[in-house]
Amino acid sequence: MSSDFGFWKRGAGGPEEIFENLAEGDTGDLAVSSDVLRFREDLLTRWPDLVDVLEPSRFDLEEEPDHAGKYVLLTLSVRQLDYLSEILEMAKMNGLIGFSGVGGESI
């Protein structure tokens, strides 16, 4: 069992619409932001095990390197949900918008 969460800085459309677009690989409505890139780097520094559940993956970034600054999608396992409160605090500190795929609501 896992839970999906998405984070970004700015985009056209509502959070649910943007999240659904991200799930389908559509990033066209998102702006690149150094805040997203910083958030991504901080996540991987704090929890290296997130590398396997984080999108865009390092392989995705070979084709679309600017996506690292557009969004972060996390598919957290039950064990990794222990990180969630700190992840949300980090997102807030970076001024990011978040959406819970499981809850169907902004976070």
Secondary structure, 3 states (H helix, E strand, C coil): CEEEEEEECCECCCHHHHHHHHHCCCCCCECCCHHHHHHHHHHHHHCHHHHHCEECCHHHHHHCHHHHHCEEEEEEECHHHHHHHHHHHHHHHCCCEEEECCCCEEC
